[in-house]
Amino acid sequence: MPSSVPNKRIRKSPAARRAEIVAAAAAVALTEGLECVTLRRIAEQLDVRPGLISHYFPAVEDLVAEAYGDAAASELERLLPADRAGATPTGCLARFFARANGETYDDISRLWLNARHLSRYRPTLRDRVAVQEAAWRDRLETLIREGVEQGEFRTDDSMMTAVHILVVLDGLGMLVNSGDTGDDPPAIRRLPATTAERELGLPEGTLSEGAWTDTAHD
């Protein structure tokens, strides 16, 4: 006997649906590249019609920018969370370098390279890259400044130190395109941490992977 209870489909709110689309696009951007973020590809990812994606993002360039921004912002929160949960600035910085080193960070490194290249031709993406660059720079500068105030770090210019560290980290990130990052000497992989130790007046090895104990691994 057929059921008298109708099979109701749960409709997502516009905000929830939009967030779902952006999350799917961010996942594609990280694993396949921003060029693969198309209305059709994201529709396939979510098993919906392309028209649904275009309803929320009539211009695919806006979806590409959102995908990049979501991925970059999420990675920033994982590496340098705004809520330190009682961790010291030194502990947070050591954790930052531990998590920004190795294969787990390679996808986001490729995404940054990808976004900066494409942003030459895509103004919407260029604006979003600038926003994320400022967010990463400001978050790291805030951590360094707090470390100086608490007597853990020594630097006369916390913003310039933050920029210096990020430039070295970005430069190292370019190695992911070679496909041989696993063969790099340990000293090369440690360059960002070594730079930070020198810039902040810390003893060598202070920011090495495994040096932090006051914050928990994910």
VMD Tcl script that draws the C-alpha trace (Angstrom):
set ca {
  {0.00 0.00 0.00}
  {1.53 3.34 -0.99}
  {2.41 5.70 1.81}
  {0.10 8.65 2.26}
  {2.98 10.77 3.55}
  {4.41 12.89 0.74}
  {8.14 12.68 0.07}
  {9.12 16.23 0.86}
  {12.43 17.58 -0.34}
  {14.18 19.82 2.11}
  {14.82 23.17 0.45}
  {17.95 24.98 1.49}
  {17.86 28.65 2.30}
  {19.48 30.97 -0.25}
  {22.33 31.65 2.18}
  {22.94 27.94 2.77}
  {22.79 27.13 -0.93}
  {25.20 29.93 -1.79}
  {27.63 28.78 0.91}
  {27.42 25.24 -0.45}
  {28.26 26.45 -3.96}
  {31.22 28.50 -2.74}
  {32.55 25.58 -0.67}
  {32.32 23.24 -3.64}
  {34.08 25.78 -5.86}
  {36.82 26.25 -3.26}
  {37.41 22.49 -3.17}
  {37.70 22.36 -6.96}
  {40.03 25.37 -6.94}
  {42.36 23.71 -4.43}
  {42.54 20.34 -6.14}
  {42.14 21.22 -9.83}
  {42.90 24.93 -10.20}
  {40.87 28.10 -10.57}
  {40.56 27.58 -14.32}
  {38.38 24.55 -13.56}
  {35.86 26.59 -11.57}
  {33.08 26.83 -14.14}
  {29.31 26.82 -13.74}
  {29.09 23.38 -15.31}
  {31.92 21.89 -13.22}
  {30.45 23.08 -9.93}
  {27.00 21.90 -10.99}
  {28.49 18.45 -11.58}
  {30.20 18.60 -8.21}
  {26.89 19.28 -6.46}
  {24.75 17.15 -8.81}
  {22.51 20.07 -9.73}
  {21.67 21.92 -12.93}
  {24.09 24.64 -14.12}
  {21.18 27.06 -14.05}
  {21.10 26.83 -10.27}
  {24.74 27.90 -10.06}
  {24.19 30.78 -12.49}
  {21.21 31.92 -10.42}
  {23.58 32.68 -7.54}
  {26.58 33.59 -9.67}
  {25.51 35.05 -13.04}
  {29.16 35.92 -13.71}
  {31.56 33.01 -13.31}
  {34.35 35.47 -12.44}
  {32.53 36.24 -9.20}
  {32.42 32.54 -8.33}
  {36.13 32.15 -9.08}
  {36.94 35.06 -6.78}
  {34.68 33.69 -4.05}
  {36.23 30.24 -4.35}
  {39.74 31.60 -3.99}
  {38.75 33.91 -1.13}
  {37.00 31.14 0.79}
  {39.94 28.74 0.44}
  {42.56 31.35 1.37}
  {40.58 32.63 4.35}
  {39.94 29.11 5.64}
  {43.63 28.27 5.41}
  {44.56 31.47 7.25}
  {42.21 30.54 10.09}
  {43.74 27.07 10.26}
  {47.34 28.33 10.26}
  {46.96 31.52 12.31}
  {43.61 31.34 14.12}
  {42.32 34.63 15.47}
  {41.51 32.88 18.75}
  {44.84 31.76 20.18}
  {43.11 29.73 22.91}
  {45.75 30.65 25.49}
  {48.76 29.82 23.30}
  {51.80 32.07 23.45}
  {52.85 34.10 20.40}
  {55.94 31.88 20.09}
  {53.80 28.75 20.23}
  {51.42 30.10 17.60}
  {54.25 31.06 15.28}
  {55.90 27.64 15.68}
  {52.58 25.99 14.86}
  {52.20 28.25 11.84}
  {55.50 27.10 10.36}
  {54.86 23.46 11.21}
  {51.57 23.53 9.34}
  {52.87 25.62 6.45}
  {55.60 23.10 5.71}
  {55.18 19.98 3.61}
  {52.52 18.39 1.44}
  {49.55 19.57 3.51}
  {50.35 23.15 2.51}
  {51.16 22.46 -1.14}
  {47.58 22.84 -2.41}
  {47.18 26.33 -0.94}
  {50.63 27.30 -2.27}
  {49.56 26.28 -5.76}
  {46.31 28.18 -5.33}
  {48.13 31.39 -4.42}
  {50.39 31.03 -7.46}
  {47.38 30.28 -9.64}
  {45.38 33.25 -8.33}
  {48.21 35.74 -8.69}
  {48.80 34.68 -12.27}
  {45.14 34.81 -13.28}
  {44.56 38.08 -11.44}
  {46.58 39.88 -14.09}
  {43.60 39.40 -16.41}
  {40.68 39.19 -13.98}
  {39.99 42.40 -11.99}
  {37.50 40.77 -9.61}
  {40.01 38.11 -8.66}
  {42.77 40.71 -8.40}
  {40.77 42.63 -5.83}
  {40.16 39.46 -3.82}
  {43.85 38.56 -3.88}
  {44.66 42.00 -2.48}
  {42.12 41.49 0.31}
  {43.61 38.13 1.27}
  {47.18 39.40 1.11}
  {46.24 42.16 3.53}
  {44.42 39.70 5.81}
  {47.40 37.35 6.05}
  {49.84 40.23 6.53}
  {47.73 41.87 9.23}
  {47.12 38.62 11.11}
  {50.84 37.82 11.22}
  {51.75 41.43 12.13}
  {49.28 41.34 15.02}
  {50.83 38.14 16.35}
  {54.34 39.55 16.08}
  {53.34 42.82 17.75}
  {51.76 40.93 20.65}
  {54.93 38.85 20.96}
  {56.99 42.03 21.18}
  {54.65 43.49 23.82}
  {54.96 40.31 25.89}
  {58.75 40.27 25.60}
  {58.95 37.12 23.46}
  {60.07 38.80 20.21}
  {62.41 41.67 19.37}
  {61.82 43.82 16.29}
  {61.53 47.54 15.64}
  {58.97 47.10 12.84}
  {56.48 44.26 13.25}
  {54.78 44.96 9.91}
  {58.04 44.87 7.93}
  {59.02 41.67 9.74}
  {55.67 40.10 8.84}
  {56.13 41.07 5.19}
  {59.67 39.68 5.17}
  {58.50 36.32 6.54}
  {55.61 36.07 4.07}
  {57.85 36.93 1.12}
  {60.18 34.06 2.04}
  {57.22 31.72 2.56}
  {55.78 32.73 -0.83}
  {59.13 32.18 -2.50}
  {59.39 28.71 -1.03}
  {55.84 28.02 -2.18}
  {56.97 28.38 -5.79}
  {58.87 25.11 -5.42}
  {55.61 23.13 -5.39}
  {55.37 23.48 -9.15}
  {58.63 21.58 -9.60}
  {57.08 18.40 -8.25}
  {60.22 17.58 -6.28}
  {59.55 19.33 -2.98}
  {60.15 16.12 -1.06}
  {63.78 16.16 -2.19}
  {64.51 19.66 -0.97}
  {67.20 19.87 1.75}
  {65.74 20.42 5.25}
  {67.51 23.78 5.42}
  {65.52 24.97 2.41}
  {62.22 23.86 3.90}
  {63.10 25.67 7.13}
  {63.92 29.00 5.47}
  {60.70 30.76 6.58}
  {61.19 29.67 10.21}
  {64.90 30.47 10.09}
  {64.10 33.91 8.72}
  {61.55 34.52 11.48}
  {63.99 33.41 14.17}
  {66.61 35.82 12.87}
  {64.17 38.72 12.44}
  {62.62 38.24 15.88}
  {65.80 37.64 17.86}
  {64.97 34.02 18.69}
  {67.49 31.21 19.25}
  {67.93 28.86 16.31}
  {65.43 26.03 16.40}
  {62.82 27.89 18.46}
  {60.28 27.73 15.64}
  {61.21 24.31 14.29}
  {58.48 21.77 13.66}
  {57.73 20.02 16.94}
  {59.04 22.95 19.00}
  {55.55 24.04 20.10}
  {53.79 22.23 22.91}
  {51.16 24.68 24.16}
  {48.71 24.16 21.28}
  {47.15 20.94 20.05}
  {47.38 19.46 16.59}
  {44.19 19.20 14.57}
}
mol new
graphics top color blue
foreach p $ca { graphics top sphere $p radius 0.5 }
foreach p [lrange $ca 0 end-1] q [lrange $ca 1 end] { graphics top cylinder $p $q radius 0.2 }
display resetview
